[in-house]
Every structure is written in C-alpha cells, then in structure tokens.
Amino acid sequence: MNSVHVTAMQAAGGLAPAHAPLQGFWQLVHGPLAHWARHRPDVVALQSEAGTLNFAQLHAEVQKRCQALIARRAPQMVLIDANQSTLQRLVDFLAIIASGRCAAVADPDWQPAVRQRIAGWLPLQPSTHDAAHPLDAFYTGFTSGSTGLPKGFKRHHHSWTESFRVGLQDFGPLVAQRTLAPGRISHSLFLFGAMQGIWYGTGAVMQEKFSAARCLTTLASGATPCLVAVPSQLLLMLQWAEHRHIAPIPEVELITISGARWMRDHTPALRKLFPKARIIEFYGASEASFVAWMEADEASSPQAVGRTFSNVEIDIRPTADPCIAQAGAAHAEDGLIYIRSPMLFMDYVGDAHDPTAVLRDGDWLSVRDMGHIDERGMLCLAGRQSRMIVTQG
C-alpha cells in the first residue's frame, strides 16, 4: 500500500472516512481541501493540459473566488462558465460550493437557446447564505437532453460524501489514489472523479478534450493508478493500443466503469492491456448515485449489474403496467426497482423535466428501471418501465 492512499485513509484519525459516520470537514464535498492544503501543500491536486495546481495553490485560488462571490452577494445557484478550461471550471465549482452556494454545471455543447432557457431557471436574488452545510444543495447537473431540454437534478453534499465514504469501504484502499478522469465535468461521472481525488487528498488528472493516446501515456507513466471511464473511452483506448502495438500497462491498479453498459466480451482485451488492474463496473443513475457494482471478470448473466453497495437497499415491486406485458418481461420476477440510500438526489430543477421520471415512496426512489435479484444476489436489469429499451449512456 503506497503512502498516498495510506495518508487518505488515515486522515482525521484512523479509518473514520471509510467505516464511521462522517464528521467535521469530511461532511462537505470541498471540506477536506483546506486540510490537504495544510498537510500536503505541494502534492498536485488538479492537472490538465491547461495547467497544474497543487493543494496549497488550489485552496488559495478557491478561497479568493469564494470571497468574491460572497462580497458581490451572488445568487444561491451559479451557472459555471462553459467556455473556460476544465481546470478553471473545477476551481469555480469548488469556490461556489465553498461559499455555501450551488454550482450548476453547463455543457459546452448547449445551443445558445438552451443555455438561455436553463439560465432562466436559476434564481437571481442575492444569497445571504454564505456557509455550506451537509444537507445543502451544492451541485446541479444536467442530463444529455437527448429527448428535448436537459433535465436538471440537484444534489446535497451528504449524497456525494457518502458516495466517497462507501467507495472506500466497498472498493478498498485502491480507490484512494490519484485518478485519471478524462472527460468533461458536465458529465457527472468525471466531476465526481475529480472531487473524489480532492476529497481523498490524492488529486486528479483531467483532459480538456478526450484523447485515447494521451490517456494511455498518462496511465503508463504510473502517475494515475486509478482510471474512471465510460465504455466508449475504454474501447477507443483498446483500439489505439492494438493499432499502435502498445505494451501492457501494469501501472494501472483500478478501473471503474460507468455511464453505459460495459460489453463484457471486451473484458479479456482490457485485462490484457491492464494486467494488474482491478476492473469494476457499477450501475447508478443521476438521481440515485451508486446502486450496485461487480468485478468485470466475474461470471454472471448479461443482465447482471452487480450486488448493491453496502449502504444501499433494493426493493423489487410488481407493476401492472400494460407496456411491460406487451414487451414481455425478461424474467418472471421482474418488477420496478426501488432504491433506498443516503445518496439519493434532492429534486429536479427547472421546467423541462417529466414529473413522472421518478417515483417516490417515502425514503424509497425508483427511476423506473425494471429488474430482479437473481439467486446469487445480483441485481439484473430488464429495461425501463414504459420503454423496455436499453439505450447507450
């Protein structure tokens, strides 16, 4: 176990972040930044083609921008400028949430009309709330908007800090290492990867624009033992490595895959390229965060997405939806998947969302995915209620 993730796990006394309720600065997504700036000032916190910031530099810049937001009484929700570099957008993100406000992360590809419509959803009145609390909204993300306007979804700090905690608990210390998250932060997976690196005190490497070649070079350097990726990125890396006859990269220790279904027939090739990596795929949703995970090498049915995270409960409920009967359920026990966990989202933002997109029953939430639990305890997906179609993430 190297000193980097030993430090992350031992911070604030023993294994508290992994095995106990979070306290103090661990309860906020940006909270540990000041701690790491004091104890690991020279360690690289964020890096991309646009530049490099160590923890001391990042903390100083975040504090400067945070105080500017408070001084000008910025609104409670602030839309981040999508024209900046990824590095600068991450600094803005941290400054906004450190000021007690909620950062709304725009997509650079939005058309002007879409951006204007979404900006119209945000509050304009000055905020007097200048301190962050665990159950305060800190992040508004947006779906891709493939069926119309993007849907905004709002998260509180606790939903992500609990994700960081349970990731360390369930995946083990491998996850608390420097991470390569080579995607736009408008995709919540890559924003999460960056914030995870800050929270653990190990840092993150981003890409201003995805490049399979640069990813492989970075990974081969040994600087980023962890990789967070979507399947399409991994397939491009495999193709590049095959065409360029790139040697295996044993420096990678952990690969986490999400955002779309991983086609497991590619796992042997991924294992050949990264022979020492633990390869994990996980299932989640913008509204639910982590739900289930599994080792990509594990023998399972194609529909399996894994066993639930240790802080997640699943309840499969029958449905009388006629669309399901017409489509033909894949399994007799398929029903609506309801989830209960401390990682659920708060609510949607704006007027473009479908009010029936999720179902709530007290503490339980369903994103209308259908499925069942098999005899091995694996959650198996059958599709989406009223659509029953698996689409690319």
BELRANOR-V687675 format. One record per residue. N is the residue number from 1. SS is DSSP state (alpha for helix, beta for strand, coil for the rest). PHI is phi in radians with two decimals (NA if undefined). OMEGA is omega as a letter, one per 20 degrees, with the letter a starting at -180 (none if undefined). Layout:
# BELRANOR-V687675
n=N ss=SS phi=PHI omega=OMEGA
n=N ss=SS phi=PHI omega=OMEGA
This chain:
# BELRANOR-V687675
n=1 ss=coil phi=NA omega=a
n=2 ss=coil phi=-1.43 omega=a
n=3 ss=alpha phi=-1.17 omega=a
n=4 ss=alpha phi=-1.11 omega=a
n=5 ss=alpha phi=-1.44 omega=r
n=6 ss=alpha phi=-1.09 omega=r
n=7 ss=alpha phi=-1.03 omega=a
n=8 ss=alpha phi=-1.08 omega=a
n=9 ss=alpha phi=-1.34 omega=a
n=10 ss=alpha phi=-1.56 omega=a
n=11 ss=coil phi=-1.04 omega=r
n=12 ss=coil phi=1.02 omega=r
n=13 ss=coil phi=1.67 omega=r
n=14 ss=coil phi=1.14 omega=a
n=15 ss=coil phi=-1.81 omega=a
n=16 ss=alpha phi=-0.93 omega=a
n=17 ss=alpha phi=-1.07 omega=a
n=18 ss=alpha phi=-1.60 omega=a
n=19 ss=alpha phi=-2.12 omega=a
n=20 ss=coil phi=-2.45 omega=r
n=21 ss=coil phi=-0.98 omega=a
n=22 ss=coil phi=-1.30 omega=r
n=23 ss=coil phi=-2.32 omega=r
n=24 ss=alpha phi=1.04 omega=a
n=25 ss=alpha phi=-1.16 omega=r
n=26 ss=alpha phi=-1.16 omega=a
n=27 ss=alpha phi=-1.40 omega=a
n=28 ss=coil phi=-2.05 omega=a
n=29 ss=coil phi=-1.05 omega=r
n=30 ss=coil phi=-1.59 omega=a
n=31 ss=coil phi=-0.92 omega=a
n=32 ss=alpha phi=-1.24 omega=a
n=33 ss=alpha phi=-1.01 omega=a
n=34 ss=alpha phi=-1.10 omega=r
n=35 ss=alpha phi=-1.08 omega=a
n=36 ss=alpha phi=-1.22 omega=r
n=37 ss=alpha phi=-1.10 omega=r
n=38 ss=alpha phi=-1.38 omega=a
n=39 ss=alpha phi=-1.68 omega=a
n=40 ss=coil phi=-2.43 omega=a
n=41 ss=coil phi=-1.04 omega=a
n=42 ss=coil phi=-1.61 omega=r
n=43 ss=coil phi=-1.29 omega=a
n=44 ss=beta phi=-1.14 omega=r
n=45 ss=beta phi=-1.64 omega=a
n=46 ss=beta phi=-2.42 omega=a
n=47 ss=beta phi=-2.58 omega=r
n=48 ss=beta phi=-2.67 omega=r
n=49 ss=coil phi=-1.08 omega=a
n=50 ss=coil phi=-1.44 omega=r
n=51 ss=beta phi=2.62 omega=a
n=52 ss=beta phi=-2.40 omega=r
n=53 ss=beta phi=-2.27 omega=r
n=54 ss=beta phi=-1.45 omega=a
n=55 ss=alpha phi=-1.11 omega=r
n=56 ss=alpha phi=-1.14 omega=a
n=57 ss=alpha phi=-1.13 omega=a
n=58 ss=alpha phi=-1.09 omega=a
n=59 ss=alpha phi=-1.09 omega=a
n=60 ss=alpha phi=-1.09 omega=a
n=61 ss=alpha phi=-1.18 omega=r
n=62 ss=alpha phi=-1.09 omega=a
n=63 ss=alpha phi=-1.11 omega=r
n=64 ss=alpha phi=-1.08 omega=a
n=65 ss=alpha phi=-1.24 omega=r
n=66 ss=alpha phi=-1.05 omega=a
n=67 ss=alpha phi=-1.14 omega=r
n=68 ss=alpha phi=-1.15 omega=r
n=69 ss=alpha phi=-1.10 omega=a
n=70 ss=alpha phi=-1.16 omega=a
n=71 ss=alpha phi=-1.10 omega=a
n=72 ss=coil phi=-1.62 omega=r
n=73 ss=coil phi=0.91 omega=r
n=74 ss=coil phi=-1.06 omega=r
n=75 ss=beta phi=-1.05 omega=a
n=76 ss=coil phi=-1.19 omega=r
n=77 ss=beta phi=-2.17 omega=a
n=78 ss=beta phi=-2.11 omega=r
n=79 ss=beta phi=-1.46 omega=a
n=80 ss=beta phi=-1.32 omega=r
n=81 ss=coil phi=-1.12 omega=a
n=82 ss=coil phi=-1.34 omega=a
n=83 ss=coil phi=-1.53 omega=r
n=84 ss=coil phi=-1.40 omega=r
n=85 ss=coil phi=-1.18 omega=r
n=86 ss=alpha phi=-1.01 omega=a
n=87 ss=alpha phi=-1.04 omega=a
n=88 ss=alpha phi=-1.21 omega=r
n=89 ss=alpha phi=-1.15 omega=r
n=90 ss=alpha phi=-1.19 omega=r
n=91 ss=alpha phi=-1.09 omega=r
n=92 ss=alpha phi=-1.06 omega=r
n=93 ss=alpha phi=-1.00 omega=a
n=94 ss=alpha phi=-1.13 omega=r
n=95 ss=alpha phi=-1.15 omega=a
n=96 ss=alpha phi=-1.08 omega=a
n=97 ss=alpha phi=-1.28 omega=r
n=98 ss=alpha phi=-1.16 omega=r
n=99 ss=coil phi=-1.44 omega=a
n=100 ss=coil phi=1.52 omega=a
n=101 ss=coil phi=-1.79 omega=a
n=102 ss=beta phi=-1.91 omega=a
n=103 ss=beta phi=-1.63 omega=r
n=104 ss=beta phi=-1.72 omega=a
n=105 ss=beta phi=-1.80 omega=a
n=106 ss=coil phi=-1.39 omega=r
n=107 ss=coil phi=-1.69 omega=r
n=108 ss=coil phi=-1.04 omega=a
n=109 ss=coil phi=-1.52 omega=r
n=110 ss=coil phi=-1.05 omega=r
n=111 ss=coil phi=-1.24 omega=a
n=112 ss=alpha phi=-0.91 omega=a
n=113 ss=alpha phi=-1.15 omega=r
n=114 ss=alpha phi=-1.18 omega=r
n=115 ss=alpha phi=-1.06 omega=a
n=116 ss=alpha phi=-1.12 omega=r
n=117 ss=alpha phi=-1.11 omega=a
n=118 ss=alpha phi=-1.22 omega=r
n=119 ss=alpha phi=-1.04 omega=r
n=120 ss=coil phi=-1.23 omega=r
n=121 ss=coil phi=-1.36 omega=a
n=122 ss=coil phi=-1.47 omega=a
n=123 ss=coil phi=-1.18 omega=a
n=124 ss=coil phi=-1.85 omega=a
n=125 ss=coil phi=-1.17 omega=a
n=126 ss=beta phi=-1.04 omega=r
n=127 ss=coil phi=-1.61 omega=r
n=128 ss=coil phi=-1.90 omega=a
n=129 ss=coil phi=-1.74 omega=a
n=130 ss=coil phi=-1.94 omega=r
n=131 ss=coil phi=-2.31 omega=a
n=132 ss=coil phi=-1.53 omega=r
n=133 ss=coil phi=-2.29 omega=a
n=134 ss=coil phi=-0.97 omega=a
n=135 ss=coil phi=-1.70 omega=r
n=136 ss=coil phi=-1.39 omega=r
n=137 ss=beta phi=-1.15 omega=r
n=138 ss=beta phi=-2.13 omega=a
n=139 ss=beta phi=-2.55 omega=r
n=140 ss=beta phi=-2.05 omega=r
n=141 ss=beta phi=-1.83 omega=a
n=142 ss=beta phi=-2.39 omega=r
n=143 ss=coil phi=-1.22 omega=a
n=144 ss=coil phi=-1.18 omega=a
n=145 ss=coil phi=1.30 omega=a
n=146 ss=coil phi=-1.15 omega=r
n=147 ss=coil phi=-1.91 omega=a
n=148 ss=coil phi=2.50 omega=r
n=149 ss=coil phi=-1.14 omega=r
n=150 ss=coil phi=-1.04 omega=r
n=151 ss=coil phi=-1.63 omega=r
n=152 ss=beta phi=-1.55 omega=r
n=153 ss=beta phi=-2.28 omega=a
n=154 ss=beta phi=-1.95 omega=a
n=155 ss=beta phi=-2.15 omega=r
n=156 ss=beta phi=-1.76 omega=a
n=157 ss=alpha phi=-0.93 omega=a
n=158 ss=alpha phi=-1.05 omega=a
n=159 ss=alpha phi=-1.14 omega=r
n=160 ss=alpha phi=-1.61 omega=r
n=161 ss=alpha phi=-1.12 omega=r
n=162 ss=alpha phi=-1.20 omega=r
n=163 ss=alpha phi=-1.15 omega=r
n=164 ss=alpha phi=-1.06 omega=a
n=165 ss=alpha phi=-1.12 omega=a
n=166 ss=alpha phi=-1.27 omega=r
n=167 ss=alpha phi=-1.09 omega=r
n=168 ss=alpha phi=-1.16 omega=a
n=169 ss=alpha phi=-1.20 omega=a
n=170 ss=alpha phi=-1.50 omega=a
n=171 ss=alpha phi=-1.54 omega=a
n=172 ss=coil phi=1.58 omega=a
n=173 ss=alpha phi=-1.12 omega=r
n=174 ss=alpha phi=-1.01 omega=a
n=175 ss=alpha phi=-1.26 omega=a
n=176 ss=coil phi=-1.57 omega=r
n=177 ss=coil phi=-2.34 omega=a
n=178 ss=coil phi=-1.06 omega=a
n=179 ss=beta phi=-2.07 omega=r
n=180 ss=beta phi=-1.69 omega=r
n=181 ss=beta phi=-2.17 omega=a
n=182 ss=coil phi=-1.52 omega=r
n=183 ss=coil phi=-2.56 omega=r
n=184 ss=coil phi=-1.17 omega=r
n=185 ss=coil phi=-1.34 omega=r
n=186 ss=coil phi=-1.23 omega=r
n=187 ss=coil phi=-1.64 omega=a
n=188 ss=alpha phi=-1.04 omega=r
n=189 ss=alpha phi=-1.06 omega=a
n=190 ss=alpha phi=-1.40 omega=r
n=191 ss=alpha phi=-1.08 omega=r
n=192 ss=alpha phi=-1.06 omega=r
n=193 ss=alpha phi=-1.06 omega=r
n=194 ss=alpha phi=-1.17 omega=a
n=195 ss=alpha phi=-1.19 omega=r
n=196 ss=alpha phi=-1.08 omega=r
n=197 ss=alpha phi=-1.11 omega=r
n=198 ss=alpha phi=-1.18 omega=a
n=199 ss=alpha phi=-1.11 omega=r
n=200 ss=alpha phi=-1.34 omega=a
n=201 ss=coil phi=1.39 omega=a
n=202 ss=coil phi=-1.96 omega=r
n=203 ss=coil phi=1.52 omega=a
n=204 ss=beta phi=-2.49 omega=r
n=205 ss=beta phi=-1.94 omega=a
n=206 ss=beta phi=-1.99 omega=r
n=207 ss=coil phi=-2.17 omega=r
n=208 ss=coil phi=-1.19 omega=r
n=209 ss=coil phi=-2.55 omega=a
n=210 ss=coil phi=-1.07 omega=r
n=211 ss=coil phi=-2.45 omega=r
n=212 ss=alpha phi=-1.07 omega=a
n=213 ss=alpha phi=-1.10 omega=r
n=214 ss=alpha phi=-1.16 omega=r
n=215 ss=alpha phi=-1.03 omega=a
n=216 ss=alpha phi=-1.13 omega=r
n=217 ss=alpha phi=-1.12 omega=r
n=218 ss=alpha phi=-1.08 omega=a
n=219 ss=alpha phi=-1.13 omega=a
n=220 ss=alpha phi=-1.19 omega=r
n=221 ss=coil phi=-1.24 omega=a
n=222 ss=coil phi=1.47 omega=a
n=223 ss=coil phi=-1.33 omega=a
n=224 ss=coil phi=-2.28 omega=a
n=225 ss=coil phi=-1.16 omega=a
n=226 ss=beta phi=-1.96 omega=r
n=227 ss=beta phi=-2.25 omega=r
n=228 ss=beta phi=-1.92 omega=a
n=229 ss=beta phi=-2.65 omega=r
n=230 ss=coil phi=-1.69 omega=a
n=231 ss=alpha phi=-0.97 omega=a
n=232 ss=alpha phi=-1.08 omega=r
n=233 ss=alpha phi=-1.16 omega=a
n=234 ss=alpha phi=-1.12 omega=r
n=235 ss=alpha phi=-1.14 omega=r
n=236 ss=alpha phi=-1.15 omega=r
n=237 ss=alpha phi=-1.13 omega=r
n=238 ss=alpha phi=-1.09 omega=r
n=239 ss=alpha phi=-1.12 omega=a
n=240 ss=alpha phi=-1.10 omega=a
n=241 ss=alpha phi=-1.09 omega=a
n=242 ss=alpha phi=-1.19 omega=a
n=243 ss=alpha phi=-1.20 omega=a
n=244 ss=coil phi=-1.73 omega=r
n=245 ss=coil phi=0.94 omega=a
n=246 ss=coil phi=-1.29 omega=a
n=247 ss=coil phi=-1.21 omega=r
n=248 ss=coil phi=-0.94 omega=a
n=249 ss=coil phi=-2.02 omega=a
n=250 ss=coil phi=-1.34 omega=a
n=251 ss=coil phi=-1.25 omega=a
n=252 ss=coil phi=-1.43 omega=a
n=253 ss=coil phi=-1.90 omega=a
n=254 ss=beta phi=-2.60 omega=r
n=255 ss=beta phi=-2.15 omega=r
n=256 ss=beta phi=-1.97 omega=a
n=257 ss=beta phi=-2.09 omega=r
n=258 ss=coil phi=-2.74 omega=r
n=259 ss=coil phi=1.68 omega=r
n=260 ss=coil phi=-2.93 omega=a
n=261 ss=coil phi=-1.21 omega=r
n=262 ss=coil phi=-1.40 omega=r
n=263 ss=coil phi=-1.40 omega=a
n=264 ss=alpha phi=-1.24 omega=r
n=265 ss=alpha phi=-1.22 omega=r
n=266 ss=alpha phi=-1.60 omega=a
n=267 ss=alpha phi=-1.07 omega=r
n=268 ss=alpha phi=-1.00 omega=r
n=269 ss=alpha phi=-1.17 omega=r
n=270 ss=alpha phi=-1.15 omega=r
n=271 ss=alpha phi=-1.14 omega=r
n=272 ss=alpha phi=-1.16 omega=a
n=273 ss=alpha phi=-1.28 omega=a
n=274 ss=coil phi=-2.11 omega=a
n=275 ss=coil phi=-1.16 omega=a
n=276 ss=coil phi=-1.87 omega=a
n=277 ss=coil phi=-1.46 omega=r
n=278 ss=beta phi=-1.47 omega=a
n=279 ss=beta phi=-1.92 omega=a
n=280 ss=beta phi=-2.13 omega=r
n=281 ss=beta phi=-1.95 omega=r
n=282 ss=beta phi=-2.33 omega=a
n=283 ss=beta phi=-1.88 omega=r
n=284 ss=beta phi=-2.79 omega=r
n=285 ss=beta phi=-2.65 omega=r
n=286 ss=coil phi=-0.97 omega=a
n=287 ss=coil phi=-1.46 omega=a
n=288 ss=coil phi=-2.12 omega=a
n=289 ss=beta phi=1.05 omega=a
n=290 ss=beta phi=-1.08 omega=r
n=291 ss=beta phi=-2.20 omega=a
n=292 ss=beta phi=-2.52 omega=a
n=293 ss=beta phi=-2.62 omega=r
n=294 ss=beta phi=-2.77 omega=r
n=295 ss=beta phi=-1.30 omega=a
n=296 ss=coil phi=-1.12 omega=r
n=297 ss=coil phi=-1.45 omega=a
n=298 ss=coil phi=-1.24 omega=r
n=299 ss=coil phi=-1.18 omega=a
n=300 ss=coil phi=-2.85 omega=r
n=301 ss=coil phi=-1.26 omega=r
n=302 ss=coil phi=-1.06 omega=a
n=303 ss=coil phi=-1.46 omega=a
n=304 ss=beta phi=-1.23 omega=r
n=305 ss=beta phi=-2.08 omega=r
n=306 ss=beta phi=2.06 omega=r
n=307 ss=beta phi=-1.63 omega=a
n=308 ss=beta phi=-1.17 omega=r
n=309 ss=coil phi=-1.06 omega=a
n=310 ss=coil phi=-1.19 omega=r
n=311 ss=coil phi=-1.93 omega=a
n=312 ss=beta phi=-2.06 omega=r
n=313 ss=beta phi=-1.99 omega=r
n=314 ss=beta phi=-2.15 omega=r
n=315 ss=beta phi=-2.29 omega=r
n=316 ss=beta phi=-1.63 omega=a
n=317 ss=beta phi=-2.02 omega=a
n=318 ss=coil phi=-1.15 omega=r
n=319 ss=coil phi=-2.31 omega=r
n=320 ss=coil phi=-1.82 omega=a
n=321 ss=coil phi=-1.04 omega=a
n=322 ss=alpha phi=-1.11 omega=r
n=323 ss=alpha phi=-1.10 omega=a
n=324 ss=alpha phi=-1.18 omega=r
n=325 ss=alpha phi=-1.10 omega=r
n=326 ss=alpha phi=-1.17 omega=a
n=327 ss=alpha phi=-1.31 omega=a
n=328 ss=coil phi=1.50 omega=a
n=329 ss=coil phi=-1.07 omega=a
n=330 ss=coil phi=-1.23 omega=a
n=331 ss=coil phi=-2.54 omega=a
n=332 ss=coil phi=-1.06 omega=a
n=333 ss=coil phi=-1.67 omega=r
n=334 ss=coil phi=-1.08 omega=r
n=335 ss=beta phi=-2.69 omega=r
n=336 ss=beta phi=-1.24 omega=r
n=337 ss=beta phi=-1.53 omega=r
n=338 ss=beta phi=-1.84 omega=a
n=339 ss=beta phi=-2.15 omega=r
n=340 ss=beta phi=-2.26 omega=a
n=341 ss=beta phi=-2.87 omega=r
n=342 ss=coil phi=-1.40 omega=a
n=343 ss=coil phi=-1.90 omega=a
n=344 ss=coil phi=-1.29 omega=a
n=345 ss=coil phi=-1.30 omega=a
n=346 ss=coil phi=-1.49 omega=a
n=347 ss=beta phi=-2.99 omega=r
n=348 ss=beta phi=-1.44 omega=a
n=349 ss=beta phi=-2.14 omega=r
n=350 ss=coil phi=1.61 omega=a
n=351 ss=coil phi=-2.07 omega=a
n=352 ss=coil phi=-1.72 omega=a
n=353 ss=coil phi=-1.46 omega=r
n=354 ss=coil phi=-1.47 omega=a
n=355 ss=coil phi=-1.11 omega=r
n=356 ss=coil phi=-1.71 omega=a
n=357 ss=coil phi=-1.10 omega=r
n=358 ss=coil phi=-2.22 omega=r
n=359 ss=beta phi=-2.05 omega=r
n=360 ss=beta phi=-2.11 omega=r
n=361 ss=beta phi=-2.48 omega=a
n=362 ss=coil phi=1.10 omega=r
n=363 ss=coil phi=-1.42 omega=a
n=364 ss=beta phi=-1.64 omega=a
n=365 ss=beta phi=-2.36 omega=r
n=366 ss=beta phi=-2.21 omega=r
n=367 ss=coil phi=-1.66 omega=r
n=368 ss=coil phi=1.24 omega=r
n=369 ss=beta phi=-1.30 omega=r
n=370 ss=beta phi=-1.87 omega=r
n=371 ss=beta phi=3.00 omega=r
n=372 ss=beta phi=-2.67 omega=r
n=373 ss=beta phi=-1.78 omega=a
n=374 ss=coil phi=-1.47 omega=a
n=375 ss=coil phi=-1.17 omega=r
n=376 ss=coil phi=-1.68 omega=a
n=377 ss=coil phi=1.47 omega=a
n=378 ss=coil phi=-1.52 omega=r
n=379 ss=beta phi=-1.34 omega=a
n=380 ss=beta phi=-2.08 omega=a
n=381 ss=beta phi=-1.59 omega=r
n=382 ss=beta phi=-2.03 omega=a
n=383 ss=beta phi=2.29 omega=a
n=384 ss=beta phi=-1.95 omega=r
n=385 ss=coil phi=-0.98 omega=r
n=386 ss=coil phi=1.32 omega=r
n=387 ss=coil phi=-2.25 omega=a
n=388 ss=coil phi=0.96 omega=r
n=389 ss=coil phi=-2.22 omega=r
n=390 ss=coil phi=-1.61 omega=a
n=391 ss=coil phi=-1.95 omega=r
n=392 ss=coil phi=-1.19 omega=a
n=393 ss=coil phi=-1.21 omega=none
